[in-house]
């Protein structure tokens, strides 16, 4: 009887542990609603699938500086300058494309599962997105995008 209770307890603990891992997989915002830029060199903090929640009828702008458009954000030849923190005025970069509320986005991630969010000159986070036109950045704030729950092992969306 005690062995059965112990096995049931371990199964329940395993299930609860899996749910905790799923909860940890969802990025959390700061007080301003920003999804913080991970520390330099952070690994395993990536999130791939996002949903546009922006209420602007003209859509959510995805921006990219002209000088970076010929590169993939996660390519080895991408100029390091793009990732320099607090350097770029991303909100003034040209609009590459727009996304409508309810659209699903796929974030660009780097090697070793690191999130490639950049910080603009005001310290605001921007998330690189894969589009048919190339890579571009959307504001990483809960007013504009929200993470879609993912399987922590496969990164496939659960919703």
Backbone torsions as a table, in degrees:
resi	resn	phi	psi	omega
1	UNK	NA	-45.5	179.8
2	UNK	-63.9	-37.4	179.4
3	UNK	-64.3	-40.1	178.8
4	UNK	-64.6	-42.5	179.2
5	UNK	-63.9	-41.1	179.6
6	UNK	-63.6	-42.6	179.4
7	UNK	-64.9	-45.1	178.2
8	UNK	-61.3	-41.9	178.7
9	UNK	-61.6	-42.1	179.1
10	UNK	-66.1	-39.1	178.2
11	UNK	-63.8	-46.6	179.2
12	UNK	-62.5	-42.7	178.4
13	UNK	-62.0	-39.1	177.9
14	UNK	-63.9	-42.7	178.7
15	UNK	-64.4	-45.9	178.6
16	UNK	-62.7	-37.0	177.7
17	UNK	-63.9	-39.9	177.3
18	UNK	-64.2	-41.7	178.4
19	UNK	-64.0	-38.0	177.8
20	UNK	-64.1	-41.2	177.8
21	UNK	-62.6	-38.9	177.8
22	UNK	-64.5	-40.1	179.3
23	UNK	-64.7	-37.7	179.5
24	UNK	-68.1	-23.7	-177.6
25	UNK	-72.1	-16.5	-178.3
26	UNK	-87.5	122.3	176.4
27	UNK	-61.2	145.6	-178.3
28	UNK	-113.0	141.0	-179.8
29	UNK	-86.5	162.9	171.0
30	UNK	-88.7	-170.9	-176.6
31	UNK	-63.6	-24.6	179.8
32	UNK	-89.2	0.2	-178.6
33	UNK	86.2	4.9	179.3
34	UNK	-81.4	142.4	169.8
35	UNK	-87.2	106.8	-170.8
36	UNK	-56.7	149.0	174.3
37	UNK	-72.3	125.5	179.2
38	UNK	-62.3	153.0	175.7
39	UNK	-58.1	151.6	178.5
40	UNK	-57.1	131.1	178.1
41	UNK	82.2	1.7	179.6
42	UNK	-65.3	139.0	-179.5
43	UNK	-123.8	148.8	176.0
44	UNK	81.1	8.6	-179.0
45	UNK	-103.7	29.8	-174.5
46	UNK	-89.8	154.1	172.1
47	UNK	-142.4	126.3	-171.0
48	UNK	-93.4	-45.4	-169.6
49	UNK	-99.5	128.1	-176.8
50	UNK	-133.5	154.7	179.2
51	UNK	-119.7	134.7	177.2
52	UNK	-76.5	125.3	177.9
53	UNK	-120.4	5.3	-179.9
54	UNK	-58.6	132.1	-178.1
55	UNK	-91.2	-1.6	178.8
56	UNK	-65.2	124.2	-178.1
57	UNK	-64.7	-20.8	178.1
58	UNK	-85.0	-6.0	175.1
59	UNK	98.2	173.6	179.3
60	UNK	-92.4	123.1	-178.8
61	UNK	-76.5	138.0	174.0
62	UNK	-117.0	118.5	-169.1
63	UNK	-113.2	149.6	174.0
64	UNK	-154.0	133.0	176.8
65	UNK	-64.3	142.2	-179.0
66	UNK	-55.3	-40.0	-175.0
67	UNK	-68.8	-15.7	179.7
68	UNK	-104.2	-3.4	-173.5
69	UNK	-67.0	-22.4	-178.7
70	UNK	-83.9	-0.1	-178.1
71	UNK	-111.8	155.7	166.0
72	UNK	-90.0	136.6	-176.3
73	UNK	-57.1	-33.8	-177.9
74	UNK	-98.1	14.7	179.9
75	UNK	-79.4	152.4	179.2
76	UNK	-66.2	-25.8	-178.2
77	UNK	-92.7	4.9	177.1
78	UNK	-63.3	129.5	179.5
79	UNK	-59.1	132.0	179.4
80	UNK	-55.9	-27.5	-178.6
81	UNK	-53.0	-34.1	-179.1
82	UNK	-58.7	-35.9	-174.8
83	UNK	-93.0	4.8	176.5
84	UNK	-64.7	122.6	-177.0
85	UNK	-70.9	143.2	174.7
86	UNK	59.4	31.7	-178.1
87	UNK	-109.1	-39.0	-171.1
88	UNK	-96.6	146.8	173.4
89	UNK	-97.9	73.1	-170.7
90	UNK	-59.8	-35.0	-178.9
91	UNK	-63.8	-13.9	178.2
92	UNK	-102.7	-3.4	177.0
93	UNK	-66.7	153.4	178.4
94	UNK	-62.2	148.7	177.8
95	UNK	-79.7	124.3	177.2
96	UNK	-86.3	-41.2	178.9
97	UNK	-160.4	170.8	174.8
98	UNK	-127.8	155.2	179.0
99	UNK	-123.6	143.2	179.8
100	UNK	-94.0	155.1	177.1
101	UNK	-51.7	133.8	179.5
102	UNK	94.6	-13.2	177.7
103	UNK	-71.2	145.8	176.0
104	UNK	-96.0	138.4	-179.3
105	UNK	-117.7	154.2	175.6
106	UNK	-119.0	118.2	-179.1
107	UNK	-78.6	149.4	173.8
108	UNK	-82.9	133.4	176.8
109	UNK	-125.6	152.8	-178.0
110	UNK	-93.8	-172.9	176.2
111	UNK	-63.0	154.8	177.8
112	UNK	60.1	27.8	175.0
113	UNK	60.6	32.5	178.3
114	UNK	-89.4	140.7	176.5
115	UNK	-75.9	134.6	-173.5
116	UNK	-102.2	32.9	178.3
117	UNK	-61.9	140.3	176.2
118	UNK	-113.7	158.4	176.7
119	UNK	-109.1	131.6	179.6
120	UNK	-82.0	-172.3	-175.9
121	UNK	-63.7	-19.2	177.4
122	UNK	-97.2	3.2	-178.6
123	UNK	81.9	8.6	179.9
124	UNK	-79.7	138.3	-177.7
125	UNK	-81.8	144.5	177.7
126	UNK	-131.2	135.2	-175.3
127	UNK	-105.1	126.3	178.1
128	UNK	-75.9	135.7	-175.3
129	UNK	-123.2	144.3	175.1
130	UNK	-87.3	128.2	175.9
131	UNK	-133.6	171.0	176.1
132	UNK	-66.6	-27.1	-179.1
133	UNK	-84.7	-10.6	-176.2
134	UNK	130.8	-165.7	178.3
135	UNK	-91.4	146.0	176.3
136	UNK	-153.6	174.2	-173.7
137	UNK	-117.4	136.6	171.3
138	UNK	-114.9	154.1	178.8
139	UNK	-65.1	127.0	-179.3
140	UNK	-87.7	74.1	-177.7
141	UNK	-139.8	145.4	-176.0
142	UNK	-65.0	-14.2	174.5
143	UNK	-74.0	-19.2	-174.4
144	UNK	-113.5	-41.8	-178.1
145	UNK	-138.8	155.7	172.1
146	UNK	-138.3	148.0	-179.8
147	UNK	-71.6	145.4	173.5
148	UNK	-98.3	132.2	-179.4
149	UNK	-54.8	136.9	-178.2
150	UNK	-126.1	154.7	169.6
151	UNK	-70.0	124.4	-175.8
152	UNK	-65.7	-17.8	-179.8
153	UNK	-90.3	-45.7	-174.1
154	UNK	-99.5	-14.8	-175.2
155	UNK	66.1	12.6	176.7
156	UNK	-77.3	143.7	-179.2
157	UNK	-65.7	143.3	177.8
158	UNK	-100.8	-4.3	-179.3
159	UNK	-115.5	NA	NA
